[in-house]
Amino acid sequence: MPGLINAHMHSNESFECGAYDNLPLDLWLLQSYSPLGSPIRSEREHYLRTMACAIRSIRSGVTTVQDDLVYPPSTADAVDMAMSAYRDAGLRAWVTVDMWNLPFMECFPFLDGIMPDHLQEELNRLPNLSIAEYESLFEAHFTNWHEHDGRLRLVLAPCGPQRCSEELLRAIGRLSEKYDVPIHSHTLETRLQAIHAKLQHNCTWVEYFEELGLLGPRTTLVHGIWLTQSDIELLADRDCSVVHNPLSNLKLGSGVAPVRQLLDAGVNVALGTDGMATSDTADLVEAIRVASLIHKVADPDYEHWVSAEEVFDIATRGGARSGLMESEVGALEEGMRADIILLDASDWGFTPSTNPVQQLAFSASSAAVKTSIINGRIVMLDGRVLSIDEDAVKAEIREAAERFWRDDVPAMRAGAARLEPYLDAMYQRGLEEDFELSGER
């Protein structure tokens, strides 16, 4: 089969797999990305977190990842070490330089009237980079890593439109055009984010991007759950992409993306696992299974259901298109790069043999993936990863993760506890808000 493409994930969360439950996005963010009490990671920790994700990706048949590396505050070593890990693992990787510059209090609706003044002042004093510093950071990484080994590329990532000033978003648009690289942005993941757009700009975030000239073939919106029908039509008209992340959307209670409507409108859809602390996996086969099932309960008309064949397409060609590499990866065709996975046809999931794509979605698991060839290089053979000493690095990852939970998590939890009552009140206020998606879907 063509190698699978994980179009959205966060390797920086690798030490936190399985750590959280029953938290919506905004309350979960306080735990994993606490603005108060989060430690500065060492270079080796950055490397190991990404390597953990890279190995799990290879083992599950993923040959390309689009890694949205979120590390506040943004530092050069985070991307350098992630790129080094992907280089050593042999994976094809598109890594983001994540950007946001609005103060914490401006990133959420309703919070100004809820958060005490002394906490607001403390949060607003948190350091951040200037637009010029973000531009310099991206350009330095582009020079050092873009097209390295023919496998590594850079992506621009405004963390979310609610976290970025208009000036920063316009600067990102200019960089994308100058360097011909994708823009990758969390957009309309939750109902609260949709409310925020209406309150702040009296439009949707998609309409706001259009106003700033950011919609086009280089732009991918991540999640896109709370899209209106007019948003979908605009994305189709501008040839944008949307990444579907069913695992994390279910776990965080964010909703189900309108994949059928997006596909019918002609929007390119890709597939992602999302973060290692929200989906808790880098195994895209699990995302294929859930994406092949969840939409069957969204509409009683079975002719509108999303098929396993369609999901396989978004997990290969759709992901390639999102990364602007549709002429290079995502299919087994002459002239494409040699990103190929071999699955064991005698695996119980393929016994008896009926339809390999449907069996991958419904009956087999990633354990059937035995060999991975990336850019013409055999990275895994007969279930053994050849590019690195997997046992040795696994032991080091376990040790580093245990140290993280022992030494760093208590301060993160304490910082989150100071803010949680106010974020919870904000979340509850959002539930009370009279808001519905305008237009039919």
Buried (B, 14 or more C-beta within 10 A) or exposed (E): BBBBBBBBBBBBBBBBBEBBEEBBBBBBBBBBBBBBBBEEBEEEBBBBBBBBBBBBBBBBBBBBBBBBBBBBEBBEBBBBBBBBBBBBBBBBBBBBBBBBBBEBBBBBBBBEEBBEEEBBEBBEEEEBBEBEEBBEBBBBBBEBBBEBEEBBBBBBBBBBBBBBBEEBBBBBBEBBEEBEBBBBBBBBBBBBBBBBBBEBBEBBBBBBBBEEEBBBEBBBBBBBBBBBBEBBBBBBEBBBBBBBBBBBBBBBEBBBBBBBBBBEBEBBBBBBBBBBBBBBBBBBBBBBBBBBBBBEEBEEEEEEBBBBEBBBBBBBBBBBBBBBBBEBBBBEEEEBBBBBBBBBEEBEBBEEEEEBBBBBBBBBBBBBBBBBBBBEEBBBEEEEBBBBEBEEBBEBBEEBBEEBEEEBBEBBBEBBBBBBEBBBBBBEBBEEBEBEBEEEE
